[in-house]
């Protein structure tokens, strides 16, 4: 089960990167890590640091929902804003 979650998260992050037309090498350069390290982060073998999450999120135009799902297993508490 845990490997399925990692695979799903990795696939989501990879698909966002590919949609932006970026390689792992390019994103790694933007984040300031080696391509191998970024690969391990993208595949879930190594967790991203907060500053890396911010850079990746900006580069890939991730939504808060994407960030929550990819990096925090859907566990971020969201403040619900009431309208009307």
LUMMAR-631493 format. One record per atom (N, C-alpha, C, O): residue in three letters; atom name; x, z, y. Coordinates in Angstrom, 2 decimals, decimal comma, padded with zeros to 5 digits, always signed. Layout:
<recs>
+-----+------+---------+---------+---------+
: res : atom :       x :       z :       y :
+-----+------+---------+---------+---------+
: ALA :   CA :       X :       Z :       Y :
...
+-----+------+---------+---------+---------+
</recs>
This chain:
<recs>
+-----+------+---------+---------+---------+
: res : atom :       x :       z :       y :
+-----+------+---------+---------+---------+
: UNK :    N : +000,83 : +000,00 : -001,20 :
: UNK :   CA : +000,00 : +000,00 : +000,00 :
: UNK :    C : +000,87 : +000,00 : +001,26 :
: UNK :    O : +000,60 : -000,76 : +002,19 :
: UNK :    N : +001,91 : +000,85 : +001,31 :
: UNK :   CA : +002,76 : +000,92 : +002,49 :
: UNK :    C : +003,47 : -000,41 : +002,74 :
: UNK :    O : +003,61 : -000,83 : +003,89 :
: UNK :    N : +003,89 : -001,08 : +001,68 :
: UNK :   CA : +004,57 : -002,37 : +001,86 :
: UNK :    C : +003,60 : -003,43 : +002,38 :
: UNK :    O : +004,01 : -004,34 : +003,10 :
: UNK :    N : +002,31 : -003,32 : +002,03 :
: UNK :   CA : +001,31 : -004,25 : +002,55 :
: UNK :    C : +001,13 : -004,07 : +004,05 :
: UNK :    O : +000,97 : -005,04 : +004,79 :
: UNK :    N : +001,16 : -002,82 : +004,51 :
: UNK :   CA : +001,01 : -002,53 : +005,94 :
: UNK :    C : +002,20 : -003,09 : +006,70 :
: UNK :    O : +002,03 : -003,71 : +007,75 :
: UNK :    N : +003,42 : -002,86 : +006,18 :
: UNK :   CA : +004,62 : -003,38 : +006,83 :
: UNK :    C : +004,57 : -004,90 : +006,88 :
: UNK :    O : +004,89 : -005,49 : +007,91 :
: UNK :    N : +004,17 : -005,53 : +005,79 :
: UNK :   CA : +004,08 : -006,99 : +005,74 :
: UNK :    C : +003,08 : -007,51 : +006,76 :
: UNK :    O : +003,36 : -008,49 : +007,45 :
: UNK :    N : +001,94 : -006,87 : +006,87 :
: UNK :   CA : +000,92 : -007,29 : +007,83 :
: UNK :    C : +001,44 : -007,15 : +009,26 :
: UNK :    O : +001,27 : -008,05 : +010,07 :
: UNK :    N : +002,08 : -006,01 : +009,56 :
: UNK :   CA : +002,63 : -005,80 : +010,89 :
: UNK :    C : +003,73 : -006,82 : +011,18 :
: UNK :    O : +003,79 : -007,37 : +012,28 :
: UNK :    N : +004,59 : -007,07 : +010,20 :
: UNK :   CA : +005,66 : -008,05 : +010,39 :
: UNK :    C : +005,09 : -009,43 : +010,62 :
: UNK :    O : +005,58 : -010,18 : +011,47 :
: UNK :    N : +004,07 : -009,79 : +009,86 :
: UNK :   CA : +003,45 : -011,10 : +010,03 :
: UNK :    C : +002,82 : -011,25 : +011,41 :
: UNK :    O : +002,89 : -012,32 : +012,01 :
: UNK :    N : +002,21 : -010,19 : +011,91 :
: UNK :   CA : +001,58 : -010,24 : +013,23 :
: UNK :    C : +002,65 : -010,41 : +014,31 :
: UNK :    O : +002,49 : -011,24 : +015,21 :
: UNK :    N : +003,72 : -009,64 : +014,23 :
: UNK :   CA : +004,79 : -009,75 : +015,22 :
: UNK :    C : +005,46 : -011,12 : +015,14 :
: UNK :    O : +005,74 : -011,74 : +016,17 :
: UNK :    N : +005,71 : -011,59 : +013,92 :
: UNK :   CA : +006,32 : -012,92 : +013,76 :
: UNK :    C : +005,41 : -014,01 : +014,31 :
: UNK :    O : +005,88 : -014,92 : +015,00 :
: UNK :    N : +004,12 : -013,93 : +014,03 :
: UNK :   CA : +003,20 : -014,97 : +014,49 :
: UNK :    C : +003,15 : -015,00 : +016,02 :
: UNK :    O : +003,06 : -016,07 : +016,62 :
: UNK :    N : +003,20 : -013,83 : +016,66 :
: UNK :   CA : +003,21 : -013,77 : +018,12 :
: UNK :    C : +004,48 : -014,42 : +018,67 :
: UNK :    O : +004,44 : -015,15 : +019,66 :
: UNK :    N : +005,61 : -014,16 : +018,00 :
: UNK :   CA : +006,90 : -014,74 : +018,43 :
: UNK :    C : +006,89 : -016,25 : +018,26 :
: UNK :    O : +007,31 : -016,98 : +019,16 :
: UNK :    N : +006,43 : -016,72 : +017,12 :
: UNK :   CA : +006,40 : -018,15 : +016,83 :
: UNK :    C : +005,46 : -018,88 : +017,80 :
: UNK :    O : +005,78 : -019,97 : +018,26 :
: UNK :    N : +004,31 : -018,27 : +018,10 :
: UNK :   CA : +003,38 : -018,88 : +019,06 :
: UNK :    C : +004,01 : -019,07 : +020,44 :
: UNK :    O : +003,65 : -019,99 : +021,16 :
: UNK :    N : +004,95 : -018,19 : +020,79 :
: UNK :   CA : +005,64 : -018,31 : +022,07 :
: UNK :    C : +006,81 : -019,29 : +021,98 :
: UNK :    O : +007,48 : -019,56 : +022,98 :
: UNK :    N : +007,07 : -019,83 : +020,78 :
: UNK :   CA : +008,15 : -020,79 : +020,60 :
: UNK :    C : +009,54 : -020,16 : +020,64 :
: UNK :    O : +010,52 : -020,81 : +020,99 :
: UNK :    N : +009,61 : -018,89 : +020,27 :
: UNK :   CA : +010,88 : -018,17 : +020,32 :
: UNK :    C : +011,46 : -017,92 : +018,93 :
: UNK :    O : +010,72 : -017,71 : +017,97 :
: UNK :    N : +012,77 : -017,96 : +018,85 :
: UNK :   CA : +013,45 : -017,62 : +017,60 :
: UNK :    C : +013,76 : -016,13 : +017,59 :
: UNK :    O : +013,71 : -015,47 : +018,63 :
: UNK :    N : +014,08 : -015,61 : +016,42 :
: UNK :   CA : +014,52 : -014,22 : +016,34 :
: UNK :    C : +015,79 : -014,02 : +017,17 :
: UNK :    O : +015,96 : -012,99 : +017,82 :
: UNK :    N : +016,66 : -015,00 : +017,14 :
: UNK :   CA : +017,91 : -014,91 : +017,90 :
: UNK :    C : +017,63 : -014,76 : +019,40 :
: UNK :    O : +018,26 : -013,93 : +020,06 :
: UNK :    N : +016,70 : -015,54 : +019,93 :
: UNK :   CA : +016,38 : -015,49 : +021,35 :
: UNK :    C : +015,76 : -014,15 : +021,74 :
: UNK :    O : +016,13 : -013,56 : +022,76 :
: UNK :    N : +014,82 : -013,67 : +020,93 :
: UNK :   CA : +014,21 : -012,38 : +021,22 :
: UNK :    C : +015,25 : -011,27 : +021,11 :
: UNK :    O : +015,27 : -010,34 : +021,92 :
: UNK :    N : +016,11 : -011,36 : +020,11 :
: UNK :   CA : +017,19 : -010,37 : +019,95 :
: UNK :    C : +018,06 : -010,30 : +021,20 :
: UNK :    O : +018,42 : -009,21 : +021,65 :
: UNK :    N : +018,40 : -011,46 : +021,75 :
: UNK :   CA : +019,21 : -011,50 : +022,97 :
: UNK :    C : +018,47 : -010,81 : +024,12 :
: UNK :    O : +019,07 : -010,07 : +024,90 :
: UNK :    N : +017,17 : -011,07 : +024,24 :
: UNK :   CA : +016,38 : -010,47 : +025,31 :
: UNK :    C : +016,28 : -008,95 : +025,16 :
: UNK :    O : +016,28 : -008,21 : +026,15 :
: UNK :    N : +016,21 : -008,50 : +023,91 :
: UNK :   CA : +016,09 : -007,07 : +023,63 :
: UNK :    C : +017,45 : -006,38 : +023,74 :
: UNK :    O : +017,54 : -005,18 : +024,03 :
: UNK :    N : +018,52 : -007,15 : +023,52 :
: UNK :   CA : +019,86 : -006,58 : +023,58 :
: UNK :    C : +020,37 : -006,04 : +022,25 :
: UNK :    O : +021,16 : -005,10 : +022,21 :
: UNK :    N : +019,90 : -006,66 : +021,17 :
: UNK :   CA : +020,36 : -006,29 : +019,83 :
: UNK :    C : +020,82 : -007,54 : +019,10 :
: UNK :    O : +020,58 : -008,66 : +019,56 :
: UNK :    N : +021,48 : -007,34 : +017,97 :
: UNK :   CA : +021,91 : -008,50 : +017,17 :
: UNK :    C : +020,69 : -009,14 : +016,51 :
: UNK :    O : +019,63 : -008,52 : +016,38 :
: UNK :    N : +020,87 : -010,38 : +016,10 :
: UNK :   CA : +019,78 : -011,08 : +015,40 :
: UNK :    C : +019,40 : -010,35 : +014,12 :
: UNK :    O : +018,22 : -010,24 : +013,79 :
: UNK :    N : +020,38 : -009,84 : +013,41 :
: UNK :   CA : +020,13 : -009,11 : +012,16 :
: UNK :    C : +019,32 : -007,83 : +012,43 :
: UNK :    O : +018,37 : -007,52 : +011,71 :
: UNK :    N : +019,70 : -007,12 : +013,49 :
: UNK :   CA : +018,96 : -005,90 : +013,84 :
: UNK :    C : +017,54 : -006,24 : +014,22 :
: UNK :    O : +016,60 : -005,56 : +013,80 :
: UNK :    N : +017,35 : -007,30 : +015,03 :
: UNK :   CA : +015,99 : -007,68 : +015,40 :
: UNK :    C : +015,19 : -008,06 : +014,16 :
: UNK :    O : +014,02 : -007,69 : +014,04 :
: UNK :    N : +015,81 : -008,79 : +013,24 :
: UNK :   CA : +015,13 : -009,16 : +012,00 :
: UNK :    C : +014,64 : -007,91 : +011,27 :
: UNK :    O : +013,51 : -007,88 : +010,79 :
: UNK :    N : +015,48 : -006,90 : +011,20 :
: UNK :   CA : +015,08 : -005,65 : +010,53 :
: UNK :    C : +013,94 : -004,95 : +011,28 :
: UNK :    O : +013,08 : -004,33 : +010,67 :
: UNK :    N : +013,95 : -005,06 : +012,59 :
: UNK :   CA : +012,87 : -004,47 : +013,38 :
: UNK :    C : +011,57 : -005,27 : +013,18 :
: UNK :    O : +010,50 : -004,68 : +013,03 :
: UNK :    N : +011,67 : -006,59 : +013,19 :
: UNK :   CA : +010,49 : -007,43 : +013,03 :
: UNK :    C : +009,87 : -007,27 : +011,65 :
: UNK :    O : +008,65 : -007,34 : +011,51 :
: UNK :    N : +010,69 : -007,04 : +010,64 :
: UNK :   CA : +010,17 : -006,90 : +009,28 :
: UNK :    C : +009,83 : -005,46 : +008,92 :
: UNK :    O : +009,38 : -005,19 : +007,80 :
: UNK :    N : +010,02 : -004,54 : +009,87 :
: UNK :   CA : +009,63 : -003,15 : +009,64 :
: UNK :    C : +010,65 : -002,30 : +008,91 :
: UNK :    O : +010,35 : -001,17 : +008,55 :
: UNK :    N : +011,85 : -002,82 : +008,70 :
: UNK :   CA : +012,89 : -002,04 : +008,02 :
: UNK :    C : +013,48 : -000,99 : +008,96 :
: UNK :    O : +013,94 : +000,06 : +008,51 :
: UNK :    N : +013,46 : -001,29 : +010,27 :
: UNK :   CA : +013,95 : -000,37 : +011,30 :
: UNK :    C : +012,86 : -000,27 : +012,37 :
: UNK :    O : +012,28 : -001,29 : +012,75 :
: UNK :    N : +012,59 : +000,93 : +012,84 :
: UNK :   CA : +011,60 : +001,10 : +013,90 :
: UNK :    C : +012,20 : +000,71 : +015,26 :
: UNK :    O : +013,39 : +000,87 : +015,50 :
: UNK :    N : +011,35 : +000,21 : +016,12 :
: UNK :   CA : +011,77 : -000,14 : +017,48 :
: UNK :    C : +011,75 : +001,11 : +018,36 :
: UNK :    O : +010,91 : +001,99 : +018,19 :
: UNK :    N : +012,69 : +001,15 : +019,29 :
: UNK :   CA : +012,70 : +002,20 : +020,30 :
: UNK :    C : +011,69 : +001,82 : +021,38 :
: UNK :    O : +011,30 : +000,66 : +021,50 :
: UNK :    N : +011,27 : +002,81 : +022,16 :
: UNK :   CA : +010,26 : +002,58 : +023,19 :
: UNK :    C : +010,69 : +001,47 : +024,16 :
: UNK :    O : +009,88 : +000,60 : +024,49 :
: UNK :    N : +011,94 : +001,50 : +024,61 :
: UNK :   CA : +012,39 : +000,47 : +025,55 :
: UNK :    C : +012,36 : -000,92 : +024,92 :
: UNK :    O : +012,09 : -001,90 : +025,60 :
: UNK :    N : +012,64 : -001,00 : +023,63 :
: UNK :   CA : +012,58 : -002,28 : +022,92 :
: UNK :    C : +011,13 : -002,76 : +022,79 :
: UNK :    O : +010,85 : -003,95 : +022,93 :
: UNK :    N : +010,23 : -001,83 : +022,54 :
: UNK :   CA : +008,81 : -002,17 : +022,45 :
: UNK :    C : +008,33 : -002,75 : +023,78 :
: UNK :    O : +007,58 : -003,73 : +023,81 :
: UNK :    N : +008,76 : -002,14 : +024,87 :
: UNK :   CA : +008,36 : -002,64 : +026,19 :
: UNK :    C : +008,87 : -004,05 : +026,44 :
: UNK :    O : +008,13 : -004,89 : +026,95 :
: UNK :    N : +010,12 : -004,31 : +026,08 :
: UNK :   CA : +010,69 : -005,65 : +026,27 :
: UNK :    C : +009,97 : -006,67 : +025,38 :
: UNK :    O : +009,55 : -007,73 : +025,85 :
: UNK :    N : +009,84 : -006,35 : +024,10 :
: UNK :   CA : +009,18 : -007,26 : +023,15 :
: UNK :    C : +007,75 : -007,53 : +023,60 :
: UNK :    O : +007,29 : -008,68 : +023,57 :
: UNK :    N : +007,05 : -006,49 : +024,02 :
: UNK :   CA : +005,66 : -006,64 : +024,47 :
: UNK :    C : +005,56 : -007,57 : +025,66 :
: UNK :    O : +004,65 : -008,39 : +025,75 :
: UNK :    N : +006,50 : -007,43 : +026,57 :
: UNK :   CA : +006,51 : -008,29 : +027,76 :
: UNK :    C : +006,83 : -009,73 : +027,40 :
: UNK :    O : +006,16 : -010,66 : +027,85 :
: UNK :    N : +007,86 : -009,91 : +026,59 :
: UNK :   CA : +008,30 : -011,26 : +026,19 :
: UNK :    C : +007,21 : -011,99 : +025,42 :
: UNK :    O : +007,00 : -013,19 : +025,61 :
: UNK :    N : +006,52 : -011,27 : +024,53 :
: UNK :   CA : +005,52 : -011,91 : +023,67 :
: UNK :    C : +004,10 : -011,79 : +024,21 :
: UNK :    O : +003,15 : -012,20 : +023,55 :
: UNK :    N : +003,94 : -011,23 : +025,42 :
: UNK :   CA : +002,61 : -011,05 : +026,02 :
: UNK :    C : +001,66 : -010,32 : +025,08 :
: UNK :    O : +000,53 : -010,76 : +024,87 :
: UNK :    N : +002,11 : -009,22 : +024,52 :
: UNK :   CA : +001,27 : -008,45 : +023,59 :
: UNK :    C : +000,23 : -007,65 : +024,36 :
: UNK :    O : +000,51 : -007,12 : +025,43 :
: UNK :    N : -000,95 : -007,57 : +023,79 :
: UNK :   CA : -002,00 : -006,73 : +024,36 :
: UNK :    C : -001,77 : -005,29 : +023,91 :
: UNK :    O : -000,97 : -005,04 : +023,01 :
: UNK :    N : -002,48 : -004,36 : +024,53 :
: UNK :   CA : -002,38 : -002,96 : +024,09 :
: UNK :    C : -002,82 : -002,82 : +022,63 :
: UNK :    O : -002,26 : -002,02 : +021,89 :
: UNK :    N : -003,81 : -003,59 : +022,24 :
: UNK :   CA : -004,26 : -003,55 : +020,85 :
: UNK :    C : -003,17 : -004,05 : +019,91 :
: UNK :    O : -002,96 : -003,47 : +018,84 :
: UNK :    N : -002,46 : -005,12 : +020,31 :
: UNK :   CA : -001,35 : -005,63 : +019,51 :
: UNK :    C : -000,26 : -004,56 : +019,37 :
: UNK :    O : +000,23 : -004,30 : +018,28 :
: UNK :    N : +000,10 : -003,96 : +020,50 :
: UNK :   CA : +001,15 : -002,94 : +020,51 :
: UNK :    C : +000,76 : -001,78 : +019,61 :
: UNK :    O : +001,57 : -001,29 : +018,82 :
: UNK :    N : -000,48 : -001,34 : +019,73 :
: UNK :   CA : -000,98 : -000,24 : +018,91 :
: UNK :    C : -000,89 : -000,58 : +017,43 :
: UNK :    O : -000,41 : +000,23 : +016,63 :
: UNK :    N : -001,33 : -001,76 : +017,06 :
: UNK :   CA : -001,34 : -002,17 : +015,66 :
: UNK :    C : +000,06 : -002,38 : +015,11 :
: UNK :    O : +000,38 : -001,91 : +014,02 :
: UNK :    N : +000,90 : -003,09 : +015,86 :
: UNK :   CA : +002,23 : -003,46 : +015,37 :
: UNK :    C : +003,19 : -002,27 : +015,33 :
: UNK :    O : +003,89 : -002,06 : +014,34 :
: UNK :    N : +003,21 : -001,50 : +016,40 :
: UNK :   CA : +004,24 : -000,47 : +016,53 :
: UNK :    C : +003,77 : +000,95 : +016,24 :
: UNK :    O : +004,60 : +001,82 : +015,97 :
: UNK :    N : +002,46 : +001,20 : +016,29 :
: UNK :   CA : +001,98 : +002,57 : +016,16 :
: UNK :    C : +000,92 : +002,74 : +015,07 :
: UNK :    O : +000,19 : +003,73 : +015,06 :
: UNK :    N : +000,83 : +001,78 : +014,16 :
: UNK :   CA : -000,10 : +001,84 : +013,03 :
: UNK :    C : -001,54 : +002,13 : +013,45 :
: UNK :    O : -002,31 : +002,73 : +012,70 :
: UNK :    N : -001,90 : +001,70 : +014,66 :
: UNK :   CA : -003,26 : +001,90 : +015,13 :
: UNK :    C : -003,56 : +003,34 : +015,52 :
: UNK :    O : -004,73 : +003,73 : +015,62 :
: UNK :    N : -002,52 : +004,14 : +015,74 :
: UNK :   CA : -002,70 : +005,57 : +016,01 :
: UNK :    C : -002,60 : +005,99 : +017,47 :
: UNK :    O : -002,64 : +007,18 : +017,76 :
: UNK :    N : -002,47 : +005,05 : +018,39 :
: UNK :   CA : -002,42 : +005,43 : +019,80 :
: UNK :    C : -003,81 : +005,84 : +020,27 :
: UNK :    O : -004,79 : +005,14 : +020,00 :
: UNK :    N : -003,89 : +006,95 : +020,96 :
: UNK :   CA : -005,19 : +007,34 : +021,51 :
: UNK :    C : -005,49 : +006,51 : +022,75 :
: UNK :    O : -004,69 : +006,47 : +023,69 :
: UNK :    N : -006,61 : +005,86 : +022,75 :
: UNK :   CA : -007,02 : +005,05 : +023,89 :
: UNK :    C : -008,08 : +005,78 : +024,68 :
: UNK :    O : -008,99 : +006,40 : +024,12 :
: UNK :    N : -007,97 : +005,70 : +025,97 :
: UNK :   CA : -008,99 : +006,26 : +026,84 :
: UNK :    C : -010,09 : +005,22 : +027,00 :
: UNK :    O : -009,83 : +004,10 : +027,43 :
: UNK :    N : -011,28 : +005,59 : +026,66 :
: UNK :   CA : -012,41 : +004,68 : +026,78 :
: UNK :    C : -012,94 : +004,77 : +028,21 :
: UNK :    O : -013,27 : +005,86 : +028,68 :
: UNK :    N : -013,03 : +003,66 : +028,88 :
: UNK :   CA : -013,55 : +003,63 : +030,24 :
: UNK :    C : -015,02 : +003,24 : +030,18 :
: UNK :    O : -015,38 : +002,21 : +029,62 :
: UNK :    N : -015,86 : +004,11 : +030,75 :
: UNK :   CA : -017,29 : +003,81 : +030,78 :
: UNK :    C : -017,60 : +002,93 : +031,99 :
: UNK :    O : -017,12 : +003,19 : +033,10 :
: UNK :    N : -018,39 : +001,91 : +031,76 :
: UNK :   CA : -018,80 : +001,05 : +032,85 :
: UNK :    C : -020,27 : +001,24 : +033,12 :
: UNK :    O : -021,05 : +001,57 : +032,22 :
: UNK :    N : -020,65 : +001,03 : +034,35 :
: UNK :   CA : -022,06 : +001,06 : +034,69 :
: UNK :    C : -022,55 : +002,36 : +035,10 :
: UNK :    O : -023,73 : +002,51 : +035,41 :
+-----+------+---------+---------+---------+
</recs>
